[in-house]
Amino acid sequence: MEAAQPADRTPTDATPPDGQPALVEPATAPSAAPQPAAVAPEPEPEPEPEPEPEPAPAPGKARSERSPKDMALSLLILLVPIALLLAFYRGFLGGDSPVTVDPAPALEQARSANAFPVSEPTGLGDDWRTVNARFRTEPDGSTLRIGYVTPEGRGAQLVESNVPAEKLLPAELTEGQPQGAADLPGGLSWQRYTARGNEQALVLLEPNRTVIVVGDAGETELRKLATSLR
């Protein structure tokens, strides 16, 4: 007889005896799920190099690089239309010509006032341009003034007044002093006087009026104005 085997010993043959179900070995534990492969991190983009700062302008150097020639051309472009306008103004519009007036209304007022005998210049010609004419009455008397631009482009003024001569002459001639007789034709006693600045005067003293011809015009033109009075 064979010796009895221990009860806890596992038989080496796994085949079951006839008529018995086969022993099913327990399933092994499922293996762990495969880990995804590690993804290498994308390299960070390299920083763009900072632009180099522009060099500072040299001290004292003007921002504008325009040459003197460019500046002269720009100035010329501005001056050309101005010169054309001035030429048009002078040539076609008479820009250099003084504004003339009609002395007739002032002469008529003086005659209507009947304050003194009124003399009127006659025969002077168109080149004597009347630039002002007025008659005014004040407490000391009445005064007629007519101003001219002479043919030579100088100024001359005719003053007729019954204001006392001792007041009128200092007001019109400042510190004018008599220089002797003017020796004008017509038999009237005209006197030469100095006047303010570079002016000179011819003065006719009468009992009821004083006549003054004064200005920076030459003596010839002043004498012509004085002898034209009628």
DAKA-V504822 format. One record per run of one state. SS is the DSSP state (~ for helix, > for strand, _ for the rest). FROM is the first residue (numbers start at 1). LEN is the number of residues. If there is no record, write none. Layout:
BEGIN
ss = [SS,SS]
from = [FROM,FROM]
len = [LEN,LEN]
END
This chain:
BEGIN
ss = [_,~,_,~,_,>,_,>,_,>,_,>,_,~,_,>,_,>,_,>,_,>,_,~,_,>,_]
from = [1,68,92,104,114,121,122,129,139,141,150,155,162,165,174,178,182,190,195,200,206,210,216,219,228,229,230]
len = [67,24,12,10,7,1,7,10,2,9,5,7,3,9,4,4,8,5,5,6,4,6,3,9,1,1,1]
END
